[in-house]
Amino acid sequence: MHDVSANTDENRLSITLAGKFDDDEATASAEATMAAVEELEPGFDVLTDLREFEPSTDAAKEQLERSKLFLAAHDVGTVVRVVGDSPLANMQFDRTGDEDYEVHTVDSVSEAESILDGQ
């Protein structure tokens, strides 16, 4: 399951990834992420909620990498990731592509929003 939304008032992309992604879900998530970024201004922030994300297929990993590269290419600002209890899922997400941007890791959505709102 994925949920992607662009808040143009806050210039913020919100992404929630949950469960184990198959190839189709990963592709849909990447496409939704790229479409939402097009609605935002350069320097946009990203809040990614991975608390319920599970390790997924190699093809899904490629789509996650595609999304990360797209964010970097579109002048992403601050990125905050809310991580869950699955060390394997978090490692898979971290290992997916090298990021050209700094990522803050937190334990809750409210903590992530606090970081982004406090800028």
N, C-alpha and C positions, 0 to 999 in steps of 0.2 A: 504494500500500500504506500502510496506517496500523495502528498498534498503540497502544492507549490503555489505561492501567491506573491504578488508584487504590491507593496503599499507605496504608492507614488507620493503621498503626503510626507512619509518618513524616509522616502528613498531607500526602502528596505525590502529585501527578498527573504521570504520565510519558506523553509523547506522542512517537511517532516517525512522521514523514511522509516517504515516499520515493516517487520516481517522479513521473510526471505524472498529476495527478488529473483524472478526468472528473467529470461532474456527480454521478453516483451515488456514486463513491468519496468525493467531498467531503462529500456529505450524510451518508453513513455515518460518516465521521470526526467531523463536527460532532455527530451524535447520540450517538456513543460518548463523546465528550468531555463532553457535558452529563450523560449518565448517570453517568459516573465522578465528576464533581464532586459529585453528590448523595450520594455515599458519604463525602465528606470534611467536615471541620469548617471554619468560616470561618477565614481566614488561611492556608489551604493554599498550599503551594508548587507550582510547575510547572517541570518540566524538559522542554523541547521539543527533539527532535533533528531538525534539518533538513538534515543533511549530504548526503542523497541526494534531497532534494526538488527538483522541476523546475517551471518556470513552468507554470501550468495555465490552464484556461478562466476566463472572467469569472464564470460561475455558480459555479465552484469558489471563486473569490475571495470571492463573497458568503457562502459557507458558512464560510470561514475568518474572515470578519468577524463572522459570527453567533457563532462559538465565542469569539472574543476579547471580544465584548460580554457574553456569558454569564459568562465568567471575572470580568470587572470587576464585574458585578452580584452576584456571589457572594463578594465580599470576598477576592479572591485576595491572597496574600502576595507572596513573592519569586518572580520569573519569570526563569529562565535559559534562553537559547536557544543551542543548539550549531549553528553555521552551517557550511555547506559551501562548496565552491569556485565555485558558480554565482552570480555577482553578480545575474543576472536573477531567479532564484528567491528569493534573499534580499531583493531590492528589492520583489518582489511581496508577500512575506509582511509586510515592514515597512510597506508602503503600504496594507495591508488594514486599514482601520478605525483610528481614533485610540484609543490605549490610555489608560486612566485609571490605569495602573500602570507602574512602572519595569521595564525589561527589561535584564538583563545579557546580553551576547553573549560567547560563548567559542568556543574551537576544538575542544574535546573533551568527551566525556561525563564523564570523570574530573574535569576542571576544573569542570564544572557541579555535579557531586555534592559536590565540595570546598566550593564556595561555599554550597550549601544545607545541608551538614552542619555548616559552621562558624558558623552563626547562633546 
